[in-house]
């Protein structure tokens, strides 16, 4: 759902770069001017029994992962400035074609003018990659001699008006996202695109712990190179949603939104879309040391080579638990969903993929500055295109260090 993707960009960006620091109960920091600086470094080994996600030519390999990062935080009053950088390097012992080095940078300012006026501004830059066998190379990884690298940049601004305890509040969001792939052939250049998003959410208090929400989100999608000038993928989307956000108790909160979405293509050769858009989620903390989180959504996304766009339905369930005095913790998640490639012209009909992913991790904090993770991941794709079906197992062990 675009409302979630647009209005929560800064939260997602910061949480993605700050994930290592959050694995520690008390990460240490050093002062640098007015900033508190928290460095971490992750050393890991991973075994993957199907590196390129193939059901025919499977490649299995151990790999070595090194991922240092630094997060800088400065607070002034109720406002904050955050700056972060993370590097992730992975080297495969038996498949050097899949080696990569990614860079992630972000900066954000949460500025509170007064109790009724707040600004959140963030920028994000990624020099990253898509693994062989994902994205545009699904089911066709072998022709690539290296991962499919790209540059991704994003600017996000959120203005909030109204006190948190007021009967009415308004959030207005503006977001620009740009993605450019490095491979320069026409087929790969045709994925380069930019998004401009403008949205608003009005919150109206209908109970002590419940708000009604009303969303309007507009998105303009522009592709930078077209293989066929008569069949452009450029489009405009607009969504209207109503919903509820609540905190029934201190241990239970949730949201539910449903509405109507349109996607109109510039090309008359591509069929426009209109349909239902929805999302829901609930967070339940039955005891202080155990948390369950369930989310579900029905959304549209840009195509990765087939059809006009992807219509996806996704579900996720996660359980986090503390077992031993904040030393031993676990995280278990199960996600499943369906991707339907609308507008696909093919003798075998519209492509439809069923996706499943299970992950279980155990964390033990040996020292305040050292955390060990042991994890297992299983994922699979079932499809009416048998050539792209696969199953995959991964085993991970890593050591995370901070000051």
C-alpha positions in Angstrom: 0.0 0.0 0.0 1.5 3.3 -1.1 0.3 5.1 2.1 2.6 2.9 4.2 5.5 3.1 1.7 5.2 6.9 1.4 4.6 8.1 5.0 7.0 5.7 6.7 10.0 6.2 4.5 12.2 7.9 7.1 11.4 5.3 9.7 12.2 2.4 7.3 15.4 4.1 6.2 16.7 4.7 9.7 15.7 1.3 11.0 17.5 -0.4 8.1 20.8 1.3 8.8 20.4 1.0 12.5 19.6 -2.6 12.7 22.9 -3.7 14.0 22.9 -1.3 16.9 19.4 -2.5 17.9 20.7 -6.0 18.4 22.6 -4.8 21.5 20.9 -4.0 24.8 23.4 -1.2 25.7 25.5 -0.2 22.6 28.2 2.3 23.6 28.9 5.5 21.8 31.6 8.2 21.7 31.3 11.9 21.5 32.2 13.7 18.3 31.4 17.3 18.6 27.7 17.4 19.6 27.1 13.9 18.1 26.9 10.6 19.9 28.7 8.1 17.5 27.8 4.4 17.6 30.1 2.2 15.4 29.4 -1.5 14.9 31.0 -4.2 12.7 29.5 -7.5 11.7 31.5 -10.6 10.6 29.6 -13.5 9.3 29.6 -16.8 7.4 26.7 -17.9 5.3 25.9 -21.2 3.5 23.5 -20.9 0.6 22.4 -24.1 -1.2 20.9 -22.2 -4.2 22.8 -19.0 -4.7 21.1 -18.0 -8.0 17.6 -19.3 -7.1 17.5 -21.9 -9.9 15.6 -25.2 -10.2 18.0 -26.6 -12.7 21.6 -25.3 -12.3 21.8 -24.9 -8.5 25.0 -23.4 -7.1 25.8 -24.0 -3.5 28.5 -22.0 -1.7 29.8 -20.7 1.6 30.4 -16.9 1.8 32.1 -14.4 4.1 30.3 -11.2 5.1 31.8 -8.1 6.5 29.5 -5.2 7.3 30.8 -2.1 9.3 28.5 0.8 10.0 28.4 4.0 11.9 25.4 5.9 13.3 25.6 9.5 14.5 22.9 11.1 16.7 22.5 14.6 18.0 19.5 15.7 20.0 18.4 19.3 20.7 15.3 19.7 22.7 12.6 17.4 21.2 14.4 17.4 17.8 17.0 15.0 16.5 19.6 14.8 13.7 20.7 11.3 12.5 23.4 10.4 10.1 24.4 6.8 9.1 26.6 4.9 6.8 26.9 1.1 6.3 29.0 -1.1 4.0 28.2 -4.7 3.2 30.8 -6.9 1.5 30.1 -10.5 0.7 32.6 -12.9 -1.0 31.5 -16.4 -2.1 34.0 -19.2 -1.9 32.5 -21.2 -4.8 30.8 -18.5 -6.9 32.9 -15.4 -7.3 30.5 -14.1 -9.9 28.1 -13.3 -7.1 30.5 -11.2 -5.0 29.3 -7.7 -4.2 30.0 -4.6 -2.1 27.1 -2.3 -1.2 27.1 1.1 0.3 24.2 2.7 2.3 24.1 6.3 3.4 21.3 8.3 5.0 20.6 11.5 7.0 17.5 12.7 8.7 16.2 15.6 10.8 13.2 15.3 13.1 12.4 18.9 13.9 9.7 19.9 16.3 8.8 23.6 15.9 6.2 23.4 18.7 3.6 21.0 20.0 1.5 21.4 16.8 4.1 21.7 14.1 6.7 19.0 13.2 9.0 18.4 10.2 10.8 15.1 9.3 13.2 15.4 6.4 15.4 12.5 5.2 17.7 11.6 2.4 18.9 8.1 1.4 21.5 6.9 -1.1 22.2 3.3 -1.9 24.9 1.9 -4.2 23.5 -1.6 -4.2 22.7 -4.7 -6.1 20.1 -7.3 -7.0 21.3 -10.8 -6.6 21.6 -13.0 -9.7 18.3 -14.7 -10.1 16.2 -11.9 -8.6 14.6 -8.8 -10.1 15.0 -8.7 -13.9 17.1 -11.9 -13.9 14.5 -14.2 -12.3 14.9 -17.6 -13.8 17.7 -16.4 -16.1 20.8 -15.7 -13.9 23.4 -17.5 -15.9 23.9 -14.8 -18.6 25.0 -12.3 -15.9 28.6 -12.4 -15.0 28.0 -10.3 -11.8 25.1 -9.1 -9.6 22.8 -6.5 -11.2 24.0 -3.3 -9.5 22.1 0.0 -9.2 22.1 3.5 -7.7 19.1 4.4 -5.6 18.5 7.9 -4.2 15.5 9.2 -2.2 14.3 12.4 -0.6 11.4 12.4 1.8 9.7 15.2 3.7 6.8 14.8 6.2 5.0 17.8 7.8 2.7 17.1 10.7 0.2 19.7 12.0 -1.7 19.2 15.2 -0.9 18.1 18.7 -0.9 14.4 19.4 -3.7 14.7 21.9 -5.8 16.9 19.6 -9.1 15.7 18.0 -7.6 16.3 14.5 -4.1 16.0 13.0 -2.8 16.2 9.5 0.3 14.6 7.9 1.5 15.8 4.5 4.2 13.8 2.7 6.4 14.6 -0.3 8.8 12.0 -1.7 11.1 11.7 -4.8 12.8 8.4 -5.5 15.2 7.6 -8.4 16.7 4.3 -9.4 19.3 3.7 -12.2 20.8 0.3 -13.1 24.4 0.1 -14.1 24.1 -2.5 -17.0 23.8 -0.4 -20.1 22.0 -2.7 -22.6 18.5 -1.5 -23.7 16.7 -4.3 -21.9 18.3 -3.4 -18.6 18.1 0.4 -19.1 14.4 0.1 -19.6 14.0 -0.4 -15.9 15.5 3.0 -14.9 12.8 5.0 -13.4 11.8 7.8 -10.9 8.8 8.2 -8.6 7.2 11.4 -7.3 4.8 10.9 -4.4 2.5 13.4 -2.7 0.2 12.3 0.0 -1.8 13.3 3.0 -3.3 11.6 6.0 -6.0 13.2 8.3 -6.3 11.6 11.8 -9.6 12.2 13.7 -9.9 11.0 17.3 -13.0 8.9 17.8 -12.0 7.4 21.1 -9.5 7.7 23.9 -7.0 5.4 22.0 -8.5 5.2 18.5 -8.1 7.5 15.5 -10.0 7.3 12.2 -7.7 7.9 9.2 -8.3 9.3 5.8 -5.6 9.0 3.1 -5.1 10.4 -0.4 -1.9 9.4 -2.2 -0.7 10.4 -5.6 2.2 8.8 -7.5 3.8 9.8 -10.8 6.0 7.0 -12.4 8.4 8.0 -15.1 10.7 5.5 -17.0 13.9 7.0 -18.5 14.3 4.7 -21.5 11.6 3.0 -23.5 12.1 -0.1 -25.7 8.9 0.7 -27.5 7.8 4.4 -27.6 4.2 3.2 -28.4 4.0 1.1 -25.2 5.3 3.2 -22.4 5.3 2.0 -18.8 4.9 5.6 -17.5 1.8 5.9 -15.3 0.0 7.9 -12.7 -1.5 6.3 -9.5 -4.0 7.7 -7.0 -5.3 6.0 -3.9 -8.1 6.9 -1.5 -8.2 5.0 1.9 -10.1 5.1 5.2 -9.1 3.3 8.3 -8.5 3.0 12.0 -5.4 3.2 14.2 -5.7 2.1 17.8 -3.9 1.1 20.9 -6.4 -1.0 22.8 -4.1 -1.5 25.7 -0.4 -0.8 26.5 0.3 -4.2 25.0 -1.9 -4.2 21.9 -2.0 -1.8 19.0 -2.9 -2.0 15.4 -4.2 -0.4 12.2 -6.5 -1.3 9.3 -7.1 0.6 6.1 -9.1 0.0 3.0 -9.7 2.0 -0.1 -9.7 2.4 -3.9 -6.7 2.7 -6.2 -6.3 3.7 -9.9 -3.3 3.2 -12.1 -3.5 4.9 -15.5 -0.8 4.3 -18.1 0.3 7.0 -20.6 0.2 4.5 -23.4 -3.2 3.5 -24.8 -1.8 0.1 -25.5 -1.5 -0.8 -21.8 -4.7 -1.5 -19.9 -5.4 0.8 -16.9 -6.2 -0.6 -13.5 -8.7 0.1 -10.8 -9.3 -1.9 -7.7 -9.2 -2.4 -3.9 -6.2 -1.4 -1.8 -5.9 -2.4 1.8 -3.5 -3.0 4.6 -3.8 -4.1 8.3 -1.5 -5.0 11.1 -1.6 -5.8 14.8 1.2 -5.7 17.5 0.6 -7.9 20.6 2.8 -8.0 23.6 1.3 -10.6 26.0 4.2 -10.2 28.4 7.1 -7.7 28.4 9.6 -10.2 27.0 7.5 -11.5 24.1 6.1 -9.7 21.1 4.0 -10.9 18.1 3.5 -8.7 15.0 1.2 -9.5 12.1 0.8 -7.5 8.9 -1.1 -7.9 5.7 -1.5 -5.8 2.5 -2.8 -5.8 -1.0 -0.8 -3.5 -3.3 0.6 -2.8 -6.8 4.2 -2.6 -7.8 6.2 -2.0 -10.9 7.0 -4.9 -13.2 10.4 -6.6 -13.4 10.1 -7.6 -17.0 6.7 -9.2 -17.5 3.2 -7.6 -17.7 2.2 -4.0 -17.1 2.6 -4.2 -13.3 2.6 -6.6 -10.3 -0.5 -7.0 -8.1 0.7 -8.4 -4.8 -0.9 -9.7 -1.7 1.5 -10.2 1.2 1.3 -11.5 4.8 3.9 -11.5 7.6 4.0 -12.9 11.1 6.9 -12.3 13.5 7.6 -13.5 17.0 10.4 -11.9 19.2 11.2 -13.4 22.6 13.7 -12.8 25.4 14.7 -16.0 27.0 17.5 -15.3 29.5 17.9 -12.0 31.3 18.3 -10.0 28.1 21.2 -12.2 27.1 19.5 -14.8 25.0 16.9 -13.6 22.4 15.2 -15.1 19.4 13.4 -13.8 16.3 11.2 -16.0 14.1 9.2 -14.8 11.1 7.1 -16.4 8.4 6.0 -14.4 5.3 3.9 -15.6 2.4 2.2 -14.0 -0.6 1.2 -14.0 -4.2 2.4 -11.8 -7.1 0.2 -11.6 -10.2 1.7 -10.0 -13.3 -1.3 -8.1 -14.7 -1.4 -7.4 -18.4 1.0 -10.2 -19.4 0.5 -11.2 -23.0 1.4 -14.9 -23.2 0.0 -18.2 -24.6 0.3 -19.7 -21.1 -1.8 -16.9 -19.5 -1.1 -14.4 -16.7 2.0 -15.2 -14.6 1.3 -15.9 -10.9 3.9 -16.6 -8.3 3.4 -17.9 -4.8 6.2 -16.8 -2.4 7.1 -18.2 1.0 10.0 -17.3 3.4 10.8 -18.6 6.9 13.5 -17.2 9.1 14.6 -18.1 12.6 17.5 -16.4 14.4 19.0 -16.9 17.9 21.0 -14.0 19.5 23.3 -14.4 22.5 25.1 -11.4 23.9 28.3 -12.8 25.4 29.5 -9.3 26.4 28.1 -5.9 26.3 30.1 -5.3 23.1 29.8 -8.7 21.4 26.6 -10.4 20.1 26.5 -13.8 18.3 23.7 -14.7 15.8 22.9 -18.2 14.5 20.2 -18.3 11.9 18.4 -20.3 9.3 16.4 -19.1 6.3 14.2 -21.0 3.9 12.4 -19.5 0.9 10.7 -20.8 -2.2 8.8 -19.7 -5.3 6.0 -21.7 -6.9 4.7 -20.4 -10.2 2.8 -21.3 -13.3 6.1 -20.6 -15.1 8.0 -23.8 -14.0 11.3 -22.4 -15.2 11.4 -19.8 -12.4 10.4 -22.1 -9.5 13.0 -22.7 -6.8 13.6 -23.6 -3.2 16.6 -22.4 -1.1 18.2 -23.0 2.3 20.6 -20.7 4.1 22.5 -21.1 7.3 24.1 -18.0 9.0 26.5 -17.5 11.9 27.8 -14.0 12.6 29.5 -12.0 15.4 28.6 -8.4 15.9 30.8 -6.0 17.8 30.4 -2.5 19.2 32.3 -0.3 21.6 
